[in-house]
Amino acid sequence: MQRKSIYAVISLITALVFLLAACGGGNNSNRANPNNGANGAADEQTQDGKAGEPTAKVAIVFATGGLGDRNFNDVAYAGIKRAEAELGIEFDFVEPQAIAEFETFHRDFASSGEYDLIIGISFDQLDAITNVSAEFPDQKFYLLDTAFTGDAPNVASAVFKAQESSFLAGAIAAKQSQTKKIGFIGGTDNELINEFLSGYMAGAKYIDPSVEVLYNYTNAWDNPNLGKEMTVSMYESGADIVYAAAGGSGNGVFTAAKEQGKWSIGADMTPAQEPDNMIIGTLKHIDNAIFDNIKAVIDGTWEPGLMSLGLEDDGVGYTVEGSEIEIPQEYLDLAEELKEKIISGEIVVPRTLAEVDAFLANQS
């Protein structure tokens, strides 16, 4: 299968991720990682033609697990690097090691008065942004992957219908599996991660009700050894495909798949980063959401409130580009047919485990 040229660009961005992470990723002091126009966009010329002045200054607080996780954080980083290159922004970032650090970082960024927008990655930052946005009502915030529950005029948020892309992954897994037993490793047992699991389970059983889905949670986003142990256990129990939705802990799933000669599926993948033995990667287009929100700030069209992004909005999707596993075209054609049914509303994918049985009963 030929790779599209866009993935070559993403590969370059990914290389920059690891380079910068190696240079400054371990330092978590406020603004420890200033980018300041690293690829020259802000230093040469901005959108309005003024040399040496960034169009906006942005701060980003990454999720725990940090850069190099090969999914959520890396995709977010690709989005802000695109904004730097195409929009001429300047940005700073931090990589917290614990949830308890989020509020301090947000408050430090906000109190500086330097930033046109502060971005928080992951649902774990809801409390931090809720508290800090109330203290700094003139500071714009953007919260990704969870709904901001207040009505603050200075906070925008975006959620992604991960259950929709996971449904497609489950359908392909059901077709690909030789044992009719597949697995799922989540980062934590919560509503967000269970959207992935619910869609995955519904998609697999929609194709073949006899498919068994094993699942477990690492309760950590940065423990690949535990992810590997859990995955090996699933393989030993008969699963031949395991879906990783566990941040950096999911890297252990990919390691186990390669070592055991089994298959994996990755969540929130950067397409060019698909590891060996991955049959498909689900996409959450956090990069596009970040780019569009920054552009709205620059254009003066930024608005608070919640956006819910799914297959119809190209907010989620899937990819087999970069995979070394050849997936039969008939499986991909099936995924596209199901995608159209989801977009049209013919299939409404369950978001919770409690809804899966009712969904499947309605299909019979």
N, C-alpha and C positions, 0 to 999 in steps of 0.2 A: 504493500500500500504506500503510495507516494505521500510524502509530507509536504504540507503547504509552506510557502515561504514565510508566513507570519510566525511559524514556530521557530524559525531561525532567529527572528528578532527577539522572541521571548527567551530563547536560549541565551542570547547575549545579556538580556536583563537579568536572567537567573545567575549568570556568572558574576555580574556586578553585586548581586545579593550576597553571595558567599564571600566575595572579596571584602565588602564593607563589613559584613558580620565578623569576619576574621580580624579585621583591623580595630573595630570598636564595639563589637557585640557584647563583650563581657562587662562593659562599664555602664552602670545604670544610673548615674547621676543625671540631674536635669540638664537637657540639651547636651548630653555627653557625645552625641553623634550628629553634629551639625553638618548638613550636606552642602549648603551654600553654593549651589549651582555646580555640582561636581562634574556634569558633562557639558558645562559651558553655556547652557541655554540662558540662564539668568545673567551671566556675565557679558554675553554678546549683545542680544537684542530681545526686548520683550514684545508682546503683542502690539502695543501702541507705538513701538518704534523707538523707545527711549533706552539707550544703551546703559547698562550697569545698574538698572533698577528692576527688581523682581516685580512681577504683576501681583503677587500675593506671597505671604509668608504663612506656612502651614506647619503644624506640629502633629505628630502621629504617635500614639501610645499603642504599641503592639500587644498582642495577646501573650500570655505566658507560653513558653516553648520557644519563642524568639524566631529570628530569621534562620533559614536553613531547614525549616520544618517540612519543606516540599509540598505545602498546601496553603493553609489560611494566611499565615503571615507573609509568605513569599508572594502570593497572588496580590495581597494588599500593597506590598512594596512595589510590584510591577506597575500598579495603578498610579502610585505617587511619582514614580520615576517617569512614567509617561507624561504626567502633568508637568514635571520639570522640563522635559524635552520639548513638548508641544506648546505649553502655555507659558513657560518662562517663570515658574514659581521657584521659591526657595523653601527648603523644609528641614526640620530637625526631627529626630525620633529617639525613643527610648525603648528598651526591651526589658520589661519588668520580669522578675523571677517569681513573684508571688502576688496573689490577688490583693493582698493588703497594701501593696505599693501603688495601686492604680490611682487612688484619690490624691495622694501626695504629688504624683507626677502631673495630673490634670491641674491641680491647684497651682503648682509651680509655673506651668506653662501659662495658665490664665492670668496669674498675678503679674507676670512680666509685661503684659499689655502689648506684646510684640506680634501676636498671631491673628491673622484674619480668620483662621479656622483651626480648631483642634479636633482631631479624629481619634475615636476610641474603637479598637478592634475587639469584638467578642461580647457576648452576653454578660460576661463577668464584670464588665465595666459600667453596667446600668446604675448601680448605687453610687459609684464615684461621680459619674456625670450628672446624676440627679442632684447630688449635694453641691458640687462645684458650680454647676450652671446657675443655681439659685444665688450663689454668692457673687457671681460675675454676670449679671443680666445682659451686659453689652457684648459679651464674648460669644461667638458662634461655635457650636459643637455639632459633631456628626457621629452618631453611634451606629455601628454596623453589627448586624446579625441578631438584634433583639429590638423589640418595640420600646421606645421611650414612653412611659406610662403617664407622664405629666402633660401639661398643656403649655409648657414654657415656650415663649416666642423666639428663643435663641437656640433651640435644639431640633435638629432633624435626625431621623433614624430610618434604617432600611432593614427589612427582613427578606429572606429568600426562601422560596418554596422548595426546600431540599427534598421533600417527599416526592416531587415530580421527577426530578432527574434520577433519584434512587429507584423509583418504579421501573424506569428503563433499564437501569443496571441490574435490578432483580430479574427482569424478564430475560436479559441476555445470559445472566448467570444460570437460570433454570434451563435454558437451551444448551449451554456449554457444559454444565456439570455432568460428569459421568457416574457419580455416586448418588445423585439426587439428594445430596446433603450439602448445605452451604453455611457459611458463618458470617458473623458481624462482630467487630470489636469497636466499642464506643469509648469516648473519653470519659463520660460520666452519664449516669442515669438521670437525664432531665428531659424536659419537653423538646428542646432544640435537637439534641442528638437522637431522640426517639422519632423525630420526623424522618431522619435518614432511615432508621430501622423499619419504621412502619411502611414507608414507600417501598423499600427493598423487599420486605416480606410480602407485601401485597402484589408487587410486580412478579415475583417468583411464583407465588401460588396462583396468580391469575393465569399464568402459562401452564403450570403443572401443579395441581392441588396436593400431589403426593410429596413435593419437595419439603424437606425438613430444614428449618432455619435455626441454627445455634447462635446464641449471642451472649456477650459478656462485656464488662466495662473495666477499664484500667483505673478510673478515678484519678487520673493524672494525664497531663498533656505532654509530658517530657520524660517519659519512662519507656523507651523503646525495648528495653530488656523484658519488661513485664508484658508489653504488647507481643513480643516474640513468643514468650512462654505460653500465653493464652492461645495464640494462633497455632502453635505446635500441638497443643492439647486438642484443638478442634480438628486439625488434620488427623491426629491419631484416633479421633472418634469417628472418622469417616468423611469429614468435609473435604472437598477438593478446591473450594473457592472461599476466600475470606475477604470481606469488605472492611476497610479501615476508615473509621471516622473518629480519630483519636488524636489529632494534631501530631506532634512529634513522636508520641507513643506509637503511632501508626507505622513509623519507619520499621518497627520490629515485625510488623505483619509482612512487609515486603521482604525483609531478610529471611523470615521463616519460609515464605513461598519459594524463594530462590533455592534455599538449602534443602527443602523438602521435595522440590520438583513439583510443586502445586501451583495454584493460580491465586491472584489477588485482585482486588478492586480498590481504588483510592478515591477518597472524597476531597473536594476542594482542590483539585490538582492544578498545577501549572502544566499544561500539555507537554512541553518539552522535557519535563522532569519525570515522565513515566518510567518507573523502575522495571527491571527484568521481571518477567512472569506476571505482569499486570495485563488483564484482558481488556479493561476499560477504566477510564477515570471520569468521575462525575465532576462537573464544573459549577462553581458558584462565582459569578462574575463580579466579585468584590472590586476588582481593578477598574471595571467600567463605572461602578457606582461611585467610587472615590473620584475618579477623573471627572465625571459629570457634576458631582457636588462642588468640587473645586472650581470648575468652569462657571457654575452658577454664581459662586461668590465673586469671581472676577467680572462677570457680565452684569452683576447687580440684580440677578433674578433669583437669588437664593431664597428659599422659603423653609420655615420649620414644618414639622409634621412627619408622618410615617408613609413610607412607600413599601409595597409588598410586591416582590419581583419573582416571576416564575418563567416557565418555558415560553409563554406568550410574549413576555417582555425581553427575552434573551437574558434574563437574570440568572437562570440556571441552564445547564445543558450537560452534554457528555462528549467524550472524545476517545477515539482509538488511535489518534495520530501519535506517533512515537513509540507505540507498543510493538514489542517484538513477537507478540502472539497474533497469529493470523486468525481473525474472527470470520466465519463464513458470512458471505454477503447477505444470505437469507436472514441471518440474525439481525444484521444492521437494518435491513429493509423492514423487519418486524418492529424494531425500535422506532423507526421513523413513522410507521403506521400508528403505533401507540402514542407517539408524541403528538400527532395531529388530532387524535381522539381526546387527549388531555387538553390541548389548546381549544378545541371546539366545545369542551364541556361534556362530551359523551362519557368520558371517564373522569371521575372526581376522586383523586388519590387520597386515601386516609392519612391524616396527620398524626394520629395517635395509635398506639397498640390496641386500645380498646375499640377502635373503629374498624380494625382490619377484618375481623370475622363478619361483621355486618356488610362490609364492602364485598367480600367474597361471596356471601350468601346471595347478594343482589345480582351477581354475575351469572348464577346458575339458572 
